[in-house]
Amino acid sequence: MRVLWSGVIQFGLVVLPVKLFSATEEHQVRLREIHAADSGRVQHRRFPRTVKSGTRRLGAAGSCRMGSWCR
């Protein structure tokens, strides 16, 4: 296998040699956020900003109950 890049990473007096090779297989990388207080995973949800039937907008975050529309 051929080296794409070769170099060093230096931290003060410590020098680490580094070689970069091309990937031989494709893998999916999953980065998960962890909540510090309980070590649970952080879940991000997407929701529409406007109601399709009208022009009402959702209220400020935290002012509505989960799963209900703000008025």
C-alpha positions as CSV (number, residue, x, y, z in Angstrom):
1,M,0.0,0.0,0.0
2,R,1.3,3.4,-0.9
3,V,1.7,6.3,1.6
4,L,-0.4,9.4,0.6
5,W,1.3,11.7,3.1
6,S,4.1,11.4,5.6
7,G,5.1,13.8,8.3
8,V,5.4,14.4,12.0
9,I,3.2,15.8,14.8
10,Q,5.2,17.7,17.5
11,F,4.1,18.4,21.1
12,G,6.9,20.3,22.7
13,L,9.8,17.9,23.0
14,V,7.7,14.9,21.9
15,V,7.7,14.1,18.1
16,L,5.3,11.5,16.6
17,P,5.9,10.2,13.1
18,V,2.7,10.0,11.0
19,K,1.8,8.2,7.8
20,L,-1.5,8.6,5.9
21,F,-2.8,5.7,3.8
22,S,-5.9,5.5,1.6
23,A,-8.8,3.6,3.0
24,T,-9.3,0.0,1.9
25,E,-13.0,-0.3,3.0
26,E,-15.8,2.2,3.3
27,H,-17.2,2.7,6.9
28,Q,-19.8,5.0,8.3
29,V,-18.6,7.2,11.2
30,R,-21.2,8.0,13.8
31,L,-20.4,10.8,16.3
32,R,-22.7,10.7,19.3
33,E,-23.1,13.5,21.8
34,I,-23.2,12.3,25.5
35,H,-25.0,14.3,28.2
36,A,-22.5,14.9,31.0
37,A,-25.0,14.6,33.9
38,D,-26.4,11.1,33.2
39,S,-24.1,9.8,30.4
40,G,-27.2,9.4,28.1
41,R,-27.2,10.2,24.4
42,V,-28.3,13.6,23.2
43,Q,-31.2,13.4,20.7
44,H,-31.8,16.2,18.2
45,R,-35.3,16.6,16.7
46,R,-36.4,18.6,13.7
47,F,-39.8,20.3,13.5
48,P,-41.4,22.8,11.2
49,R,-41.2,26.5,12.0
50,T,-44.7,27.3,10.6
51,V,-48.0,25.5,10.6
52,K,-49.0,24.6,7.0
53,S,-52.6,25.7,7.3
54,G,-51.8,29.2,8.6
55,T,-49.1,31.6,9.4
56,R,-48.8,30.9,13.2
57,R,-45.3,30.3,14.4
58,L,-44.1,28.1,17.2
59,G,-43.3,29.9,20.5
60,A,-39.9,30.1,22.2
61,A,-38.2,26.9,23.1
62,G,-39.3,25.5,26.4
63,S,-42.7,27.4,26.4
64,C,-44.7,24.4,25.0
65,R,-45.4,20.9,26.1
66,M,-43.7,18.1,24.2
67,G,-45.7,17.0,21.2
68,S,-48.1,20.0,21.1
69,W,-48.4,23.1,19.0
70,C,-47.7,26.5,20.7
71,R,-50.4,29.1,20.5
